[in-house]
């Protein structure tokens, strides 16, 4: 006798938890961003942008290990700035980056500038603002008509 295969449910039960109004909940940035755009939540700054970090950066930004606090400190800060109620994130990022830029060696500075110029030229080219390649002279000639009589 053949036994019938077990049926596996394709949809699992989801248990929803109600969140009280005013409760603080940690969410991934992509979700918090979408909910903020829909005016469903307000965003508080994460720990990597707290008052302690700000004081340390103001005291000596060169000694603060930002990577240990947030691997993408500058990128995350730039994305978070327009959403957060605290408008001083931009000043914090600028201060930290200026100190970092002064610590770079000449070779690192040249490499950074080359990468920046390259990315700017690529974006310009990508949007159609850059120079076009000239048409090859061989493509400009018309084919000779064949005389088939």
C-alpha positions as a printed Julia matrix, in Angstrom:
149×3 Matrix{Float64}:
  0.0    0.0     0.0
  1.32   3.38   -0.89
  1.22   5.9     1.86
  0.02   9.38    1.05
  2.69  12.08    1.28
  2.51  14.5     4.17
  1.08  17.87    3.35
  3.21  20.79    4.36
  1.41  24.06    5.01
  2.67  26.8     2.73
  1.57  29.63    4.98
  2.68  29.67    8.57
  0.65  31.33   11.25
  1.89  34.79   12.08
  1.4   36.09   15.58
  1.15  39.83   15.6
  2.11  41.8    18.63
  0.51  45.13   19.23
  2.86  48.03   19.76
  1.65  50.73   22.09
  1.7   54.29   20.86
  4.88  56.04   22.01
  6.78  52.77   22.53
 10.43  52.66   21.46
 11.21  49.78   19.14
 14.4   48.93   17.25
 13.78  48.44   13.54
 16.06  47.89   10.56
 16.79  51.14    8.76
 14.95  50.19    5.56
 11.74  49.59    7.52
 12.11  52.66    9.72
 12.72  54.75    6.59
  9.55  53.51    4.89
  7.45  53.97    8.03
  8.88  57.47    8.52
  7.95  58.4     4.95
  4.39  57.29    5.73
  4.51  59.39    8.93
  3.88  56.31   11.05
  7.02  56.64   13.21
  9.54  59.18   14.36
 13.2   58.24   14.3
 15.49  58.55   17.29
 19.22  58.52   16.76
 20.98  55.17   17.22
 23.72  54.73   19.81
 26.53  55.39   17.32
 25.34  59.02   17.09
 24.66  59.55   20.79
 25.89  62.42   22.98
 28.94  60.49   24.18
 30.14  59.9    20.61
 29.61  63.57   19.78
 31.68  64.68   22.75
 34.48  62.27   21.83
 34.52  63.52   18.24
 34.59  67.14   19.4
 37.44  66.38   21.81
 39.65  64.42   19.39
 38.02  62.89   16.35
 41.27  61.21   15.31
 41.16  58.91   18.34
 37.55  57.77   17.96
 37.16  54.36   16.34
 33.96  54.99   14.4
 34.15  51.65   12.6
 33.68  49.78   15.88
 30.55  51.8    16.62
 29.07  51.54   13.14
 30.87  49.97   10.15
 29.19  52.46    7.79
 29.2   55.53   10.04
 29.38  58.18    7.31
 27.03  56.48    4.84
 24.47  55.67    7.52
 24.72  59.19    8.91
 24.09  60.71    5.49
 20.98  58.56    5.02
 19.77  59.22    8.56
 20.25  62.99    8.56
 17.15  63.99    6.56
 14.94  61.69    8.65
 16.06  62.5    12.18
 14.65  65.35   14.22
 18.19  66.21   15.35
 19.61  68.48   12.65
 23.19  68.44   13.98
 24.13  65.09   12.4
 25.44  66.89    9.32
 27.78  69.0    11.46
 28.96  65.89   13.31
 29.7   64.04   10.06
 31.47  67.04    8.59
 33.66  67.52   11.68
 34.61  63.85   11.84
 35.37  63.68    8.12
 37.48  66.85    8.11
 39.68  65.45   10.88
 39.95  62.15    9.03
 40.93  63.97    5.82
 43.78  65.81    7.58
 45.21  62.49    8.76
 45.47  61.02    5.29
 48.89  60.79    3.71
 49.58  62.53    0.41
 49.23  59.25   -1.46
 45.88  58.5     0.2
 44.68  62.01   -0.59
 45.65  61.62   -4.25
 43.9   58.25   -4.38
 40.75  59.72   -2.81
 40.72  62.64   -5.25
 41.27  60.33   -8.23
 38.41  58.09   -7.12
 36.15  61.11   -6.58
 36.95  62.57  -10.02
 36.51  59.17  -11.64
 33.1   58.67  -10.02
 32.0   62.18  -11.0
 33.07  61.59  -14.62
 31.34  58.2   -14.66
 28.06  59.68  -13.36
 28.26  62.46  -15.93
 28.92  59.95  -18.72
 26.15  57.66  -17.46
 23.57  60.45  -17.62
 24.65  61.39  -21.13
 26.55  64.55  -20.23
 29.97  63.33  -21.26
 31.61  63.34  -24.67
 30.38  60.79  -27.16
 32.72  58.52  -29.03
 33.12  59.72  -32.63
 31.78  57.46  -35.33
 34.48  55.43  -37.0
 35.3   56.66  -40.47
 34.79  53.19  -41.91
 31.17  53.23  -40.75
 30.47  56.52  -42.49
 30.91  55.17  -46.03
 28.0   53.7   -47.87
 28.32  50.32  -49.47
 28.86  50.17  -53.18
 25.86  49.06  -55.09
 26.35  45.73  -56.73
 25.64  45.64  -60.4
 23.79  42.47  -61.13
 22.67  42.36  -64.72
